[in-house]
Amino acid sequence: DTNPIATPEAYQSASGSVWVRVEANTGNPNDVVCYEVVELELIVNPLPELGVNGVIPPNAYCEDNTDGIHTFILNEHIPQILAAGLNPDDYTVRFYLDQAAYDN
């Protein structure tokens, strides 16, 4: 009960540790309060680097038969999306039709 963090959502953190106290809440004020304190390690991983200097090159194709349609195989562009030297097997890349689809 020393320096409890009353609003944990209000804090930002780098990698490090916090200590967590978990109490058994039986709802009966006559019960002894049992608790355990454990260390919780926080690990902050950097965001992946994208493209070249944070810019993903555009993907443009010539539309040969003038029907206004072209098939884009987006997974073929993952090497250009990830910065040079990043292993695609270490990342998950997802594609969305628009921001609303991403938000959902």
KAKA-V480533 format. One record per residue. N is the residue number from 0. RES is the residue in one letter. PSI is psi in degrees with one decimal (999 if undefined). OMEGA is omega in radians with two decimals (none if undefined). Layout:
((N & RES & PSI & OMEGA) (N & RES & PSI & OMEGA))
This chain:
((0 & D & 27.0 & 3.09) (1 & T & 125.2 & -3.13) (2 & N & 50.0 & 3.09) (3 & P & 148.2 & 3.10) (4 & I & 102.6 & -3.06) (5 & A & -32.4 & -3.11) (6 & T & 77.5 & -3.07) (7 & P & -27.2 & -3.14) (8 & E & -11.2 & -3.10) (9 & A & 1.1 & -3.06) (10 & Y & 142.3 & 2.96) (11 & Q & 156.7 & -3.08) (12 & S & 150.1 & 2.88) (13 & A & -174.8 & 3.06) (14 & S & 145.7 & -3.13) (15 & G & -157.1 & -3.11) (16 & S & 150.2 & 2.92) (17 & V & 159.5 & 3.12) (18 & W & 134.6 & -3.03) (19 & V & 128.8 & 3.05) (20 & R & 123.5 & 3.12) (21 & V & 123.4 & -3.12) (22 & E & 144.8 & 3.01) (23 & A & 122.5 & -3.12) (24 & N & 98.9 & -3.11) (25 & T & -15.4 & -3.09) (26 & G & -7.9 & 3.13) (27 & N & 114.5 & -3.09) (28 & P & -13.8 & 3.12) (29 & N & -13.9 & -3.14) (30 & D & 145.5 & 3.03) (31 & V & 137.4 & 3.14) (32 & V & 112.9 & 3.09) (33 & C & 140.2 & -3.12) (34 & Y & 164.1 & 3.03) (35 & E & 142.6 & 3.10) (36 & V & 127.8 & 3.14) (37 & V & 153.9 & 3.06) (38 & E & 135.8 & 3.08) (39 & L & 113.5 & -3.13) (40 & E & 130.6 & 3.09) (41 & L & 127.9 & 3.14) (42 & I & 118.9 & 3.12) (43 & V & 117.0 & 3.11) (44 & N & 141.6 & 3.13) (45 & P & 153.2 & 3.05) (46 & L & 149.5 & 3.11) (47 & P & 148.9 & 3.05) (48 & E & 139.6 & -3.11) (49 & L & 142.7 & 3.03) (50 & G & -144.1 & 3.10) (51 & V & 116.3 & -3.08) (52 & N & 37.3 & 3.10) (53 & G & 7.4 & -3.12) (54 & V & 126.6 & 3.07) (55 & I & 125.0 & -3.11) (56 & P & 146.9 & 3.11) (57 & P & 155.7 & 3.10) (58 & N & 108.0 & -3.11) (59 & A & 142.2 & 3.13) (60 & Y & 151.8 & 3.01) (61 & C & 132.2 & -3.12) (62 & E & 102.7 & -2.92) (63 & D & -41.0 & -2.99) (64 & N & 12.4 & 3.06) (65 & T & 30.3 & 3.05) (66 & D & -0.2 & 3.10) (67 & G & 12.6 & -3.09) (68 & I & 138.5 & 3.02) (69 & H & 141.8 & 3.11) (70 & T & 119.4 & 3.07) (71 & F & 126.0 & 3.04) (72 & I & 92.4 & -2.96) (73 & L & -34.6 & -3.14) (74 & N & -23.7 & 3.09) (75 & E & -16.3 & -3.07) (76 & H & 0.9 & -3.13) (77 & I & -40.7 & 3.10) (78 & P & -31.6 & 3.10) (79 & Q & -25.9 & -3.14) (80 & I & -44.0 & 3.11) (81 & L & 147.0 & 3.12) (82 & A & 153.7 & -3.14) (83 & A & 136.2 & 3.08) (84 & G & -12.3 & 3.11) (85 & L & 136.3 & -3.13) (86 & N & 116.9 & -3.13) (87 & P & -24.9 & 3.14) (88 & D & -16.9 & -3.14) (89 & D & -0.8 & -3.04) (90 & Y & 154.8 & 2.99) (91 & T & 121.4 & 3.11) (92 & V & 125.8 & 3.13) (93 & R & 148.8 & -3.13) (94 & F & 140.7 & 3.14) (95 & Y & 150.0 & -3.14) (96 & L & -31.6 & -3.13) (97 & D & 175.9 & -3.11) (98 & Q & -38.0 & -3.14) (99 & A & -40.3 & 3.10) (100 & A & -39.8 & 3.08) (101 & Y & -44.8 & -3.10) (102 & D & -33.8 & 3.13) (103 & N & 999 & none))
